[in-house]
Amino acid sequence: MPLFYDLDGFGKDTARIAEKLAKIRFRMQNHPAGESQSVPNKNATDTVLLATWNLQAFDGGEADNRTDESYWYIAEIVSHFDLIAIQEVGANLGGLDKLKQRLGGTWDYVVSDVTQGRAGNNERLAFLFDRRKIRFSGLAGEIVIPPVEDSRGNILRPSSQLARTPTIVGFEAGWFRFMMSTVHIIWGAGDEEDPLRVTEIQELARFLRIRSEDKNAWSQNLILLGDFNIFTADSENAAYSAITNNGFVIPAALQKVPPTNVGKKARYYDQIGLRIRENNLAPTGRGGVFDYFEVVYQNDDYEAYVSAMMDGKSEDNPKNPLTFNTKGKPRGENQRRVYYLNHWRRRQMSDHLPMWLELKIDYGENYLQKRLAAP
């Protein structure tokens, strides 16, 4: 659980926020779909809980539009996992540091440098982890896709880099070491199988497959996760199959989960794929997607946030984002509620939902039984 050092500073709102935090915790651990999609309690040695979450525009400084209340909700969700990949971290690390502070002194992060350029959007990729379970190996890098060459070193296809540079980091948990690569794949033109998007996934998955087969790799256990901007999670989708065709297995627990986007059209943007050696880091059958908007920032909560949405501006001020739209035209009551649901609350939390997975890390009993059976 987060360290609620400053929760009493919310005055009359303290009870409401505390109630929401308690509901987040209960909902995560008691999912309506049953035990397989309920996040279990963290343990010291048996399993590791992984997650991936695109935290929309997760920036710091003047670009940070989230309230302190939202940071507590995000911290509560993150605290249920041991290791989480975060996409869309901004150039200013203030948001990530604020989140880490709320999680407590056992948490740390590894973060990439920004990817510049219009497509790169000055974004970073980060891994946030609890040192009580996860050990950072010292291995961390940004992935550069090499050209395709023949046996003589002649270039058959020039290298093509991803719009946002992926990262790869080595971690250890229990008996095992593993590499994790996270990415935020380009959106492209918005088509279901946009060629730029499909190509990026193919290039990255192919590179990681070859890397994991290298005998000199730091580990041959590899987890690929992040925001792939995949529309449909099935083998007929070229973007999705670009992951699985390179030997990454989407665990059964994640093959029939709700979409990970927040919007009217169901999208399966976020994925977790495994290339794991036999008897290593096996999925336990538990995993899922957590929809926090079933608990916080609900439709009935609108009135509680009117003041926050007005951003300190009077109702007749054209720069008031609640009462006026971006073209300076007044919003009616219904339009204000649409703004709350479709824009403001998403910028407080995200337009993506976190996806998570539980993996087994304690194989001590298996090891002993094999030794007992040895001649």
N, C-alpha and C positions, 0 to 999 in steps of 0.2 A: 504494500500500500504506500501511497505517497506520504511525505512528511507534511502534515497539515499545520505548519508553523503559523501561517498567517490567516487561517480561515476565519478566526474571530474578527478580523478587520472588516468584514463585509456588513457589519451592523445588522439592520433588520432583514437583510437577505441571507444571513448565515444559515438559518434553519432551512430555507428553500434549497440552498446549494448543498447542504449536508444531506438533505433528503434525496436529491438527484444523484449524488455520489454513491449513496447507499443503494439506490436503484440500479445504477450502472453495475456495481459489484454483484448484486443479486442476479441481474439479467445475464451477465457474462457467465456466471457459474451455474445458472439454471435456465438454459436456452429452451424455448418452447418446442424445438425440434427433438429434444432429448439429450441424453448424456454424451453422445458422440460429437455434438456441436457445442457442448458446454465446456468452457475453459476450466480445466482442473486446477486445484491448488498447486502452487509451485513446490517442488521437493528438492532435496539437497543432492541426490545421487542417481535417481532412477531414470528421469526423462529430461528433455530440454524442450522448452516452448518457444517456437520461432514465430515471427510475424513480419508482415510487410504492410506499409501504409504510406500512401501518397498524401502528405499533409500540405494541402494546397497553399502555395505562396508562404511557406514557413520561414519567414524572414524576421529580422530584428530591427531595432532602431525605429526610425520614422516610418518605415514600411510595415511595421508590425501593427496590424489592426485588431488583433485578438485582445479580448478582455482578460483580466486575471482569472475570472470565473472559468473561462474556456480552457485556460491552461491547467486548472485543477481537473477538469473533466478529461482532458487529453492525458494528463499524468496518471489518473486513475486507470484508464484503459491500458496504457503502456506498462504500468506496474505489474500487470498480470502475466507478462511474458519475461523470458530470460534474455532474449536477443531480438531486436526489431530493426529491419531495414526501413529507412525513411527517404522518400523522394521529394523533390521540390524544396529542399533546404536552400534558403537564400544566401546571398553574398555576406550579409551581416549575420553572424552566428548568435546574435542576442536571443532569438527565439529558442534555439537548441539549448543554449546555456540556461535559460529560464526554466525550460522543461527538466533539464538535468538537475537543477537545484531542487525542484519540487520532488523529484524521485529519491533524493537522498545521496549520501556520500559513497555508497557502494556502486553507484552507476557511473559509467564513462561512455565516451563515444570515439569513433574513428570517422573522419569526414574527408571528403575529397576537396580539391580546389574547385573553383567555379569553372564552368564551361562557357566561354565567351562567344559572342556572335549572336545574331538574331535567333537562330534555332536553338542555341545553347541556353539562352535566356538567363545567363548568369546563375545557373542552378548548381547546387552541390548535391551529392549523395552521401548518406550517413548510415552508420550502424551504431545503435544505442544499445548498451548491454549492461547486465548486472554482474559485477565481478565476483559475487558470491557463487555463481555457477559458471560463468564464461570467462575464459582467459584469452586475451589478445596475444597472438603469436609473435607479433613484430612484422609479419608479412602484410604489406598493403601496397596496392598499386593501381594505376589507371590503365585500362586496357587499350592497347594500340593494335588494330587489326593489321596483320602483315599481308603482303601481296601473295597471290597464288603462283608458285614456281614449279617448274619441272625438275627432274632429277639432276639436271646440270646447273640449276640456279637461274634459268631463264624465266623472266616474268611472263606468266600466261595471263594474269589479270592483275592490274594495279590495285594497291590497297585502297580501301574506301572506309573512312572513319564514320562513326556514329555521330549524330548531331549533338548528343549529350554524352560525354565520355563515361563509359561504365567503369565501375570499380570492382576490385577483387581483394578480399581480405581473408587472412587465415585466423581461425579460432580453435580453441580446445575446450572440450567439456567432458568430464568424466574420463573414460578410457580413450576417447577419440579426438582426432584432429580433423578439421574439415575446412574447405575454402567456400566462401560465399561471394557471389557476384550479384550486384544489384544494378538496375538500369531504369531509365525513363525513356522509353522508345518514342520516336518522333510520331506526331499525329498525322502529318501529311495533309492530304486533301479532304479527309473525312470519309472516304469510301471504306467499306467493310474490309476490303483486301487491298488497301492502298499499297502500290508497289514499293514506295520508300519505306513504309513500316515493315512490310514482309521481308524486304532485303536486309534491313537492320537486324531483325530477329534472326534471320538465317545466318548472317555473317557472325554475329555474336555467339550463337549456339554452336556453330561449327567450330569456331576458335576454341571455345571452352571444352568441347568434346575432345578435340585434339590435345588440348592442354592437360586434361584429366587423364589421358592415356599415356602421357609422358612419364617414363620411369623416374625421372628426376623432379617431377612435380612435388611440391611441399606436401601435398595430400592428393589422393585420388578420389576422395569424397568431395563432391562438388554440389553446391546448392545454388540454383539460379532463381532469383525472385525479384519482383518489382512491378512497375507499371508498364505493361506491354501494349496498352491501348487496343486490346483484342476485343472485337465485338461479340463473337460467339465462341464458346468453349467446346468445339467439336472437331473431329478429325477432318471434316470437309473444309474447315476454315484454314486458309493458307498460312495465316499468321500464327495460329495455334499449333498447326502441324509442324511449323518450322522449329518449334521447341521439341516436340515429341519425336520427330524424325531424326533428331540428333542424339537420341538416347536418353533424353530427360524424361523421367516418369512423373506425371501428375498424380499424386497419391489419391487413392480411392475416396478418402474422406473429403477431398476438395473437388471431385468431379461433378457433384450434384449439389452444389451450394448456391445460395442466392447471388445475384450480380453484385459487383463491388462498386458500382457507380451510384451517385445520388442524382437521380433524374427520372424522367418519365419512361425512357427507352432503356430496357435492360441491357447492360454491357458488362462484359467479364474482363475488364481492363487488367486486373491484377492477378498474377499467377505465382505459384511456387513449384519449381521443377527440381527433381533429384537425379543425380548420377552418383549412386552410392555403391560401394563394394558390398559383396554378400556378407551378411551378419554384421553390418555396420549401420548404425543410426536408422533402424527400421521404423517406419511410421506405426503408431500404436492404434490407428483407426479413428483418432480424434482430431478434429480440425474444423474450420468453418470461417464464416464472415460475421462480424458483429455490427449490427445496425444501431448505432448510438442514438439516432433520431427517434427511435421508439421509446427513448427515455428522456433525453434532454432536448431543449429548444423545439418542443412540440407546438402544434398549432394553438393549443390552449394557453401556451406560455407567452403569447404575443405581448400582452399588456405589460408584463414584467420587464420587457426590454425596450419599450418605446423610448425611454430617456437615453439609453445607451445608443440606440440607432440614430437619434437626433444629433449625437456627437457634439453636445454643448451648444448647439445653434438654436435660435428661436424658430418657431414653426413657420414664420413667414420669410425666413432667410432662404433665398434661392440655392444656397450652398448646403442646405440641410438635406442629406441624402435620403431621409425617410419621406419628407413632405414634397420633395421635388425630384423629378427624374433627371437623367444625365443631360437632357436637352433643355432643362430649366422649366419644364411644364409641371404644374402641381399634380400630385398623386391623390386620387380618391382613397377612401378607406379600404376598398378591396385591393387596389393597387399597392397600398402600403403593406397589406398582409402578404401579397405575392412577393414583394421586395424582401420581406422578412424570411419567408420560406425558401425562396429560390436564390437569394443572394446573400443576405446578411448572415444567416445562421451557417451557411456553407463556408463563408470566410472565417467564421469563428471556429469551426471544427475542420471540415474539409468537404470536397465534392467526391471523395473516395471513402470507402469503408475498409477497415483493416481486415486482412486475411491472416489466419494463423494455423499452425500445425504442431502437433506433439510428436517427438521422436524419442525412441528408446536409446539410452546411452550406457546402461549398466548391463554388461554381459558377463559379469563375474561368475554367476552360477553356470552359464553355458561353458565357460572356460574350465571350471573345476570338473564338471561332468565329463568333458572330453578327456581330461587328464586321468580321471578315475577309470575310464574305459580303455585307456592305452595299455598295450601289453607290457 
